[in-house]
Amino acid sequence: MRVAATLYLTDETITPVRLAQELEQRGFAALYLPEHSHIPVSRETPYPGGELPPECARMLNPFVALAQAAAVTDRLGLGTNITLVGQHDPIDLAKQIATLDHLSGGRFTLGVGYGWNKEEAADHGVEWRTRHALVRDRMAVMRALWAEQPTAYEGEFGSVRASEAHPKPLHGPRTLIGGAAGPKLFARIAEYADGWLPIGGAGLRDALPALRTAWADAGREPGDLYVALSAVEPTEGKLAHYEELGIDEVIVQVPARGETEVLRTLDAFSDTCKRYVHLAPGAGNQH
C-alpha cells in the first residue's frame, strides 16, 4: 500500500517546490492537490464538511503547482484530488494533462470530481442537474485526443474532430473518480475510470465489495481496479485496517500551513507510516 499526501496548497502555505522535495526525501509516494477556481461570496451551497475552510478561495492552480513539483523531483507521483472537469474546456485540459504527464515521465494521476459548489459551477456555465453527463462527455473528448490515432468523439455535451494532438500521456493517465459510495457512482467508475478516490474511510468494508461487483459486471479486470483513500489522519491502526481491506493508496491530510509546521507534520507522519514510506539518506526528524 502506498502512502501519499495532500493539502490545501495556497499562496500562504509552504511552496509546491519545498513540499515536493520534502515528500520525496521522506519516501511518500505522491502529492495530490485539490482545485477551486473561485468561491462566490454570495453562495447558497453548504460546504459538505461544515464550515468552509478559507483556503478554498486561495488554492493554487493544481497543474501549475504540480508542474513546479515535477521539476524538482524524480520519483514523486503527481495527482489531483480532484479536478473539476466540468469547469474546464476539455481540449485545453487534455493538453495540460498530457503535457504534465509527458514532462514528469508519466507520473500524473487524474482525480475527477463533479463538484459541490453550485455557484462556482454556474459561473463556468455548468448546469447542475446534467453535470455528471457533462463530465462523462468531457472525459470522452480528452480520451479521443489522447488516443494514438486521430479519433473523433460526438456526445451530447461535447465533441471533437479526429485530430493530431501531442504530446500523449505516457500512461493513460490513471483516472480516479471521487464521490460518495453508491451504485450510480460505481457504474460511472466502471464505465470510464480506473478506480475510486473516496474521502475518509467510513463505510469502506461494505462499499468496496459493491464497487468490485460493479467493476466485474462491466467486464473489467479485477486487478486493474485502483482505490486511493484521501484526507486520512493516519494512525498505525487505520493504516493496517486499510491495507487489510485492499486499499491501494492512502493520501494523508497535511495542514495548510507554512513550511515549519508542514515539515513537522511530515516528520510525525513519516514515523506513523514507517511501514509504507522509506526515508532517503539524510532525512528524518530534523525540523
C-alpha positions, -999 to 999 in steps of 0.1 A, spaced: 0 0 0 13 34 -10 11 65 12 8 99 -4 0 134 9 -24 162 2 -31 197 15 -50 228 5 -19 245 -11 -23 283 -12 -4 315 -16 1 314 22 13 279 27 46 260 21 55 263 -16 50 234 -40 88 232 -46 97 228 -10 68 204 -3 76 182 -32 112 180 -23 105 171 13 78 145 4 102 127 -20 130 127 5 108 112 32 96 84 8 60 95 3 45 81 -29 28 112 -43 14 147 -39 -22 153 -46 -37 188 -49 -74 199 -49 -90 226 -71 -113 256 -68 -112 283 -94 -130 308 -71 -156 308 -43 -185 332 -49 -192 353 -18 -230 352 -21 -234 314 -22 -262 291 -12 -244 258 -13 -233 245 21 -198 231 24 -200 193 28 -176 193 57 -193 220 78 -177 254 78 -160 264 46 -122 264 50 -108 298 40 -81 280 20 -108 270 -6 -107 306 -20 -69 307 -20 -59 274 -37 -31 275 -62 -39 262 -97 -30 225 -92 -15 220 -127 9 249 -123 18 239 -88 23 202 -98 45 213 -127 68 230 -102 67 199 -81 76 177 -111 106 199 -120 123 193 -86 116 156 -81 123 123 -99 100 97 -84 72 116 -66 38 109 -81 16 139 -90 -22 139 -88 -53 160 -84 -79 152 -57 -98 164 -75 -100 182 -109 -135 198 -115 -136 185 -151 -170 201 -158 -155 235 -152 -128 232 -179 -126 233 -216 -118 196 -223 -95 202 -253 -74 227 -232 -75 204 -202 -64 174 -222 -34 194 -234 -25 204 -198 -27 169 -185 -8 154 -214 20 180 -211 23 175 -173 23 137 -177 49 138 -205 72 162 -188 71 143 -155 78 109 -171 43 95 -167 38 104 -130 4 120 -132 -29 107 -118 -62 125 -126 -87 127 -98 -121 136 -113 -148 153 -93 -183 165 -101 -182 194 -76 -203 206 -46 -204 243 -51 -234 251 -74 -225 288 -77 -189 282 -87 -201 257 -113 -227 281 -126 -201 307 -133 -184 282 -156 -217 276 -174 -223 242 -158 -260 231 -155 -260 214 -121 -286 186 -129 -266 175 -160 -231 178 -146 -225 140 -145 -233 136 -182 -212 167 -189 -182 152 -172 -186 119 -189 -186 136 -223 -156 158 -215 -136 128 -203 -145 111 -236 -133 141 -256 -100 140 -237 -95 103 -243 -102 109 -280 -74 134 -281 -50 111 -261 -56 82 -285 -27 70 -305 -45 76 -338 -67 106 -347 -101 98 -331 -134 117 -332 -160 119 -305 -195 132 -307 -216 135 -275 -245 155 -261 -223 178 -242 -191 178 -262 -174 167 -293 -141 168 -311 -130 161 -347 -104 135 -353 -72 155 -346 -35 154 -343 -28 162 -306 5 159 -289 22 151 -266 4 120 -255 2 110 -218 27 82 -212 5 60 -190 -32 68 -195 -31 88 -173 -47 68 -144 -81 83 -138 -99 80 -104 -134 94 -97 -142 109 -64 -176 108 -46 -198 91 -21 -203 54 -25 -234 43 -44 -245 23 -75 -246 53 -98 -210 64 -89 -197 28 -91 -213 24 -126 -195 56 -137 -162 44 -123 -166 10 -141 -175 27 -173 -148 53 -178 -123 54 -150 -95 33 -134 -107 35 -98 -123 53 -69 -110 83 -48 -132 85 -17 -127 109 12 -122 92 46 -127 56 55 -163 54 67 -183 25 52 -155 11 31 -160 -25 43 -194 -25 27 -187 -2 -2 -157 -20 -16 -174 -53 -24 -202 -33 -42 -176 -14 -62 -158 -46 -71 -191 -62 -82 -199 -33 -105 -164 -34 -119 -167 -71 -127 -202 -67 -141 -187 -41 -166 -162 -67 -178 -132 -50 -162 -102 -70 -149 -102 -72 -111 -65 -64 -108 -70 -32 -127 -92 -15 -101 -73 11 -81 -86 27 -48 -69 57 -33 -84 69 0 -80 107 6 -79 131 35 -67 105 61 -55 114 95 -31 85 98 -27 61 128 -10 27 127 -43 10 133 -61 29 105 -33 21 80 -33 -16 89 -71 -17 85 -70 0 51 -43 -24 40 -64 -54 51 -93 -40 30 -71 -39 -1 -68 -1 -4 -40 6 -29 -31 41 -17 -37 62 14 -35 100 10 -28 116 43 -41 151 51 -14 177 58 -24 211 74 -25 241 51 3 259 70 38 273 65 69 254 59 79 248 95 46 234 106 42 213 75 76 197 78 70 190 115 38 172 105 55 152 77 81 141 102 54 128 125 35 111 96 68 95 84 71 78 118 34 67 119 36 55 83 71 39 86 60 6 72 49 22 40 75 50 34 112 48 31 134 77 42 160 89 18 196 93 32 198 123 54 161 126 60 145 124 94 133 145 123 155 175 115 129 203 118 
